[in-house]
Amino acid sequence: MSDADRPVYERGDIVFGLDPFKGEDAARPWLVVTNHEGEPFHGDQYIVLTLTTKSWYDGLVAVESEDWVRGGTPRERRIAPWSVQSLDHGDIEYWQGRLRAERVDAAVDALRTRLSD
């Protein structure tokens, strides 16, 4: 696939890809929170938040079934707004779905709150 043919992921997309904190063979779902057209590395690098199955951490943002515009995950997930990563396009295995804008905004607002504390 040429660079022109590969997908460009957008805000709200859930992608499944490499988890650099767990080693070369570990992967997880990530929420794309920014990929601004016209900015450096558009389509090559994404700012993402971790999706987790953990439920006991304070401050997780729940992902309900109605939050999915398309796709989904096989297990219930939550967004960890403090777990921010820069993910390269080559580290993404596949697109898993898309969340509605309101849920993405809630996750980004939770990140902003953590950064301003």
N, C-alpha and C positions, 0 to 999 in steps of 0.2 A: 504494500500500500504506500503510495507516495504521500508526502506531507500535505499536498493539496486535497487528497482524498480522506485523510484521517479526520475523525470527529473533533470538534472543539467543544469542550464542556462549559456549561454556563452556570451562573449562580442558581442554586437550588438542586442541581444534579447530584445524585448519589453515585459515586464511582467505587469500584472495588479494586484495591491496589496494595502495593507493598507497604508494610508497616516497619519503618526503619528502627523502631524501638524493640522489635521482637526478632530481628534476624532476617536473613535473606529469603527464607522460605515462608515467612509469615505475611499474611495479608489481611485486610479488614475493609469495611465500608467507610467511606469518607464523604462528608458534605462539602461540596464546592461553595465557598462563600464569596469568592471574587475571582474574576477573570475579565478585566476591563479591556475592551477593544481599544486599540491605539496605545496601550501601555506596553512597556517592555515585557517580553516573553509571553505575550498574549497567545494562548493555544499551546504553549510549551510548559508553562509552570502555573500551578493553581494554589491559592491559599485555601486550605481545607480545615474542617473540624472533625474530630473523631466521633464515630458512632460506636456505642458500646452496649453490651447486654447487661452491664452492671446496673443495679437499681438503688444501691444503698448510699451512694455519694450525694451529698447535698449540692444543689445547684444544677443538676442534670436537667436538660430540656426534653420532655417527653415527646415521642413521635407516635401519634395516634394513627389508626388506619385511615381516618379521613384526611390526614395530612398528605397522603400520597396522591399526586396528580397522575402519575404513571409508575408502574413497577412496584417494588416492595422488597422486603427482606424476609427470609424464612423464620427469623426469630424476632421477638420484640426488641426494639432498639431505643436508645436515648442519645441525645447529643451532649458531648462533654465540651462545654464552651471554653474551658481553660486549656484544652488540648489542641493547639494550633500547629499546623504543619505546612510546609511548602512542598507540594507534590509535583514531581516532573511527569510530563505526559507519558514518557516511556515506562513509568512505574505503575500505570493504570492498566489493569487487566481487562475490565469491561465496565460498561454503564449499567447501573442497577435500577435506576428510577429517578424520579424528580419529586421534590417536596413542594407544597404550596408556599407562596412568598411569605405569608404571615408566619409560618413556622420557622423559615430561614431568618426572618427579621427578629423573631424572639431569641433565636440562638445568637445572632450578632449583637443584639442588645445585652444579652447576658455576658458576652465577652467584653463589651464596652464597660459594663458595670465592674467586672473583675479588674480591668485595666485601670479604672479610675479610683479603686479602693486604696 
